[in-house]
Amino acid sequence: MRPDLGIPAKNLDAIYEILNKVLADGNILYIKLRKYHWNLSGDNFMELHLLFEDQYDAVAEAIDAVAERISTLGGTAIGTTSEFAKYSQLTEAPGKVPDTQGMLHDLVNDHESIIKSLRQFIDDTDEKYGDVGTSDFLTGLIQDHEKMAWKLRKYFKDTPAASMAKKTAKK
C-alpha cells in the first residue's frame, strides 16, 4: 500500500528512480572508499586510512537513510551490486589501485559528480515532482559530500596556486 502523501503516483515513481540513483552512487563510492582504505601506502598512510574509514562510515549511514527514504515514500530500494553498477554514474577500475594522489583525485571527482547530480535532483524533486521533503533530504546529502570532498582536497600536492604558477610559467 502506497502512503497518501499528496504526491501523485507517477511523481512518486520518478522520485524512487532518482533516489535509487543516489543509492547506487552511494554504494559505488562506499565500495571504492573501502578498496582505497585497504590498499593505502606511503605518506600520510594512517591519516588517510582513518579519513577514508570516516568517509565510508558516513557514506554507509547515508546509504541507509536513502534506502529508508525510498521505503518511507512507499517504494522499493535496489540492493544488488549489478543494480548499483547499472544505476550509478560513477565508474570503477577493477584490478587497478592508483597511488595516493590518484585515489584522492578519484574520490574528489566522485564526490563532485554526486554533488552535481544531487543539485539537479533537488530541483526535480521540488519543482517537477512536488516533493519538498525529498529535496530537503537531498540538500543534507549535498552538504555532507561537499565537506568530504573539501577534506580530501586538502591533501592535494598540486594546490590551485601551484597550478596557476605552472600555467603562467608555460606561457
C-alpha positions in Angstrom: 0.0 0.0 0.0 1.4 3.4 -1.0 1.2 6.1 1.6 -1.1 9.1 0.9 1.4 11.9 1.0 -0.2 14.3 -1.5 2.2 13.3 -4.3 0.8 11.7 -7.4 1.8 8.0 -8.1 3.7 9.0 -11.3 5.7 11.6 -9.4 6.5 9.0 -6.7 7.8 6.6 -9.4 10.1 9.3 -10.7 11.3 10.1 -7.1 12.0 6.4 -6.5 14.1 6.4 -9.7 16.0 9.4 -8.5 16.6 8.0 -5.0 17.7 4.7 -6.4 20.4 6.5 -8.5 21.5 8.3 -5.3 21.6 4.9 -3.5 23.6 3.4 -6.3 26.2 6.2 -6.3 26.5 5.9 -2.6 27.2 2.2 -2.8 29.8 2.5 -5.5 31.5 5.3 -3.6 31.4 3.2 -0.4 33.0 0.2 -2.1 35.7 2.5 -3.6 36.4 4.1 -0.2 36.8 0.6 1.3 39.1 -0.5 -1.5 41.3 2.6 -1.2 41.3 2.3 2.6 42.6 -1.3 2.4 45.2 -0.5 -0.2 46.8 2.7 1.0 50.5 3.0 1.5 53.1 5.8 1.7 52.9 9.3 3.0 50.0 10.1 5.3 49.1 6.4 5.5 47.5 6.5 8.9 45.8 9.8 8.5 44.2 8.9 5.2 43.5 5.4 6.4 41.4 6.9 9.2 39.9 9.6 6.9 38.8 7.0 4.3 37.3 5.0 7.2 35.4 8.1 8.5 34.1 8.7 5.0 32.9 5.1 4.3 31.2 5.1 7.7 29.4 8.4 6.8 28.5 7.1 3.3 27.2 3.9 4.9 24.9 5.9 7.1 23.7 8.0 4.1 23.1 4.8 2.1 20.8 3.5 4.8 19.0 6.9 5.0 18.4 6.9 1.3 17.0 3.4 1.3 14.8 4.3 4.2 13.6 7.4 2.4 12.6 5.3 -0.6 10.6 2.9 1.7 9.1 5.9 3.6 7.6 7.1 0.3 6.3 3.6 -0.5 9.0 2.5 -3.0 11.5 -0.3 -3.2 15.2 0.3 -2.8 17.5 -1.5 -5.2 20.0 -3.7 -3.4 22.3 -5.7 -5.7 25.8 -4.9 -7.0 24.6 -5.3 -10.6 21.8 -2.8 -9.9 24.2 -0.4 -8.3 26.5 -0.6 -11.3 23.6 -0.1 -13.7 22.1 2.9 -11.9 25.3 4.6 -10.8 27.1 7.3 -12.8 30.4 6.5 -11.0 33.0 4.3 -12.6 35.2 1.6 -11.1 38.6 0.3 -12.2 38.7 -3.4 -11.4 42.2 -4.7 -10.8 43.8 -1.3 -10.5 44.9 0.6 -7.5 46.0 4.2 -8.0 48.7 5.9 -6.0 47.6 8.0 -3.1 47.2 11.2 -5.1 45.2 9.2 -7.7 43.0 7.9 -5.0 42.4 11.4 -3.7 41.6 12.8 -7.1 39.3 9.9 -7.9 37.4 10.3 -4.7 37.0 14.0 -5.0 35.8 13.6 -8.6 33.2 11.1 -7.4 32.0 13.4 -4.6 31.8 16.3 -7.0 29.8 14.1 -9.6 27.4 13.2 -6.8 27.1 16.8 -5.7 26.3 17.9 -9.3 23.6 15.3 -9.8 22.1 16.0 -6.3 21.7 19.6 -7.3 19.7 18.6 -10.3 17.7 16.0 -8.3 16.8 18.7 -5.7 15.4 20.9 -8.5 13.5 18.0 -10.0 12.0 16.6 -6.7 10.9 20.0 -5.6 9.8 21.8 -8.8 8.8 18.9 -11.1 7.5 16.4 -8.6 6.3 18.5 -5.7 8.3 16.7 -3.0 9.9 19.3 -0.8 10.7 16.6 1.8 13.0 14.7 -0.6 14.5 18.0 -1.8 15.4 18.9 1.8 16.8 15.4 2.4 19.0 15.6 -0.7 20.2 19.0 0.4 21.6 17.5 3.5 23.4 14.9 1.4 25.0 17.6 -0.7 26.4 19.3 2.4 27.9 16.0 3.6 29.5 15.3 0.2 30.8 18.9 -0.1 32.5 18.6 3.3 34.0 15.1 2.4 35.4 16.5 -0.9 36.8 19.5 0.9 38.7 17.3 3.4 40.1 15.2 0.6 41.2 18.2 -1.5 43.3 19.4 1.4 45.7 16.5 0.7 46.4 17.5 -2.9 50.0 18.2 -3.5 49.1 20.3 -6.5 47.4 23.3 -5.0 45.4 25.9 -7.0 48.2 28.4 -6.5 50.8 25.9 -7.7 48.7 25.0 -10.7 48.3 28.7 -11.6 52.1 29.2 -11.3 52.8 26.2 -13.6 50.3 27.6 -16.2 51.9 31.1 -16.1 55.4 29.6 -16.4 54.4 27.7 -19.5 53.2 30.8 -21.3 
